[in-house]
Every structure is written in C-alpha cells, then in structure tokens.
Amino acid sequence: MRERLASVIIGVSFCLMITFVFTADAFAKRLVFGGGPAGGTFQVVANAIQVYKPVKKIKEFKVMARSSGGSVQNLRDVNSGKSHFGVVYSGHVWLGKEGKMKNDAKKYTDVLAVAYLYGAPAQLVVQANSKIKSAKDLDGLKVGVGNAGSGAFANCELFFSHMGIWDKIERNAMGYNDAAAAFGNNQLDAFWLFTAFPSGAVIMAAQTNTIAMVNLDADAESSGFYKKYPYFAKLAVPAGTYKGVDKDVPSFQDSALWVANTKVSDDAVYKLLSVMFTDDGLKHMLSQKKTFKEMSVQNGIKGIITPMHPGAEKFWKEKGVLK
C-alpha cells in the first residue's frame, strides 16, 4: 500500500514538474510588446508586429501585443520588465534616463532604443473664429489635454508648464476621439494632440466645425523650449491636411521609438529587426497605417539620443547607418 502510494506521489510530482517546466518555458518565450490605447498608432505598431507572418514563424519566441496607456506607461513597464518591448517617445526615454520626468525623479535606465518608427507632432485645434493664437491665450479656457498616462498628456503638461499655463486652464483628460466630440459640442475651447497626421480625431472635428490650428513653433521658439528640451524638432503640418486649414502650420515633433528592456536577448532584438526592416516587412507596416511611411533602414536611428540595445547596435552597424 505504502509502495503504491509512494509511486502515485512520485508520478504526480513528476507530472507537476513537467507541467511547471513547460509552462515556465512557454512563458519565457512570450515577449510582450506594449502598444497604446485602442485605436491609437502605438497599438497599431504592436499589433502589426505581432500578426506579421514571418514574426509568427519565429520558433524561439512569440510576440504578444498588449494595450497600454501610452508612452509613459510603456516607459515604466519596459523598465520594470513587465513588457519586453514598447513604443515610447524619444523625449520620454531621455527624460526617464535623466530622472527628469514630471513629478517623477526615478531614473529609468533599463530602457534601450531599438529603432525609429515615425515622427509625432504637437497639434492644438481651435475654432476658426477663435481669438486663440498662442498657447498663452488658453488661460481660463477648457482644453482637452490627452488621456492620463499617454505621451500626449505628458507632453502637453511639459509644454504648457513651460509656457506657464498648465495650472491656468481647465484641463480635461480624455482620448482624442472623445475630445473631438466634446469640441464639436462646444464643451471644449481647444484640444491638444501629439500624434502623426492626419489624425482621425481632427478629421472628425473638421467635419462638424470650421477649425484652425495654433502655431506652436512660434511659442516654442520664443520661450526657449527647444534649448531646454533638445529632442524636439521643428516641422509643419502641411496645408490641406485638414479641411479648412489652408496654410502650413508650424509646430514641433518628437520621435516615436521602438524600445526594449535591457534583459531582452541580443538575438531576439536582432532577429525582429532583421524581419521587420526588410522590403516586405516595411510594406506590411505601411499597409497597416500610412503613418509608417517614415520607417526605413535609412531612418532607422533617427531621433535616437539615448543608448541603444546591443542587438539593435549590431543590426544598424551591419546596415551601415550606425558607425
């Protein structure tokens, strides 16, 4: 009886051990890619990489896209290892590394750059007949500032604080589509976006309102914003991008980057780059969203001012874009 019981216990223990090893092994091969809110460009990046057939055929690991609050949450999740990869603005990677995030002195040093994805410009939408010609004119008004935890919200707080108006506006933290709807119902005087153009939310707002956009470059230039935050670059939203906006609108942009945790293997990073930055891989990304037309081998390290992952360094050196 005792021998039979011992055999059963040993057998059960062996099965549990095999199950544990299998489960742990399966988990270890799952690499989480942090995207963003549903419908946002960050989430499109993560989803597009997950579903790409050559990525799905990789035997060593599987990529699993996971939604998130956006850039700031991805920075924290990748740094902690909760996510292996993520999309984070170059500026947030830099601020995090330096311990200069707004209201957050922690240094996020376990986040390394992998590749440039696209440029995201600041956009401030107002009514065409509005007297708002500068961010300073928002004093006392109702403004959509992006959803909490997003790069849009963080950059809005950064810029508006620099301009001295963050605590002088009635802030409404909400997603782009909700902000566009509220703007259309006259519940907001303006709404802020930090995303690639054309934005579906602005297109929606322009269908029901005659809109205008504020020249944010003028504010940034006159206030010394570029000198204080060197990762922002000038650009203009081209005339005709949105209905009713017939002139180029000068603004500034940050670079959306693919990042990885320091503990992700060099081989995994190198293999994913080797699959995605091919002609077919880039065509796949472009088929998911036109925003990704900027993705290319030539632009691979554009906007990166912080340390790169060793696996990425190897890849970009082989491609001749990193010396």
Buried (B, 14 or more C-beta within 10 A) or exposed (E): EEEEEEEEEEEEEEEEEEEEEEEEEEEEEEBBBBBBBEEBBBBBBBBBBBEBEBBEEBEEBBBBBBBBBBBBBBBBBBBEEBBBBBBBBBBBBBBBBEEBBEEBEEBBBBBBBBBBBBBBBBBBBBBEEBEBEBBBBBEEBBBBBBBBBBBBBBBBBBBBEBBEBBEBBEBBBBBBBBBBBBBBEEEBBBBBBBBBBBBEBBBBBBEEBEBBBBBBBBBBBEBEBBEEBEBBBBBBBEEEBBBEBEEBBBBBBBBBBBBBBBEBBBEBBBBBBBBBBEEEBBEBBBEBBEBBEBBEBEBBBBBBBBBBBBBBBBBBEEBEBBE
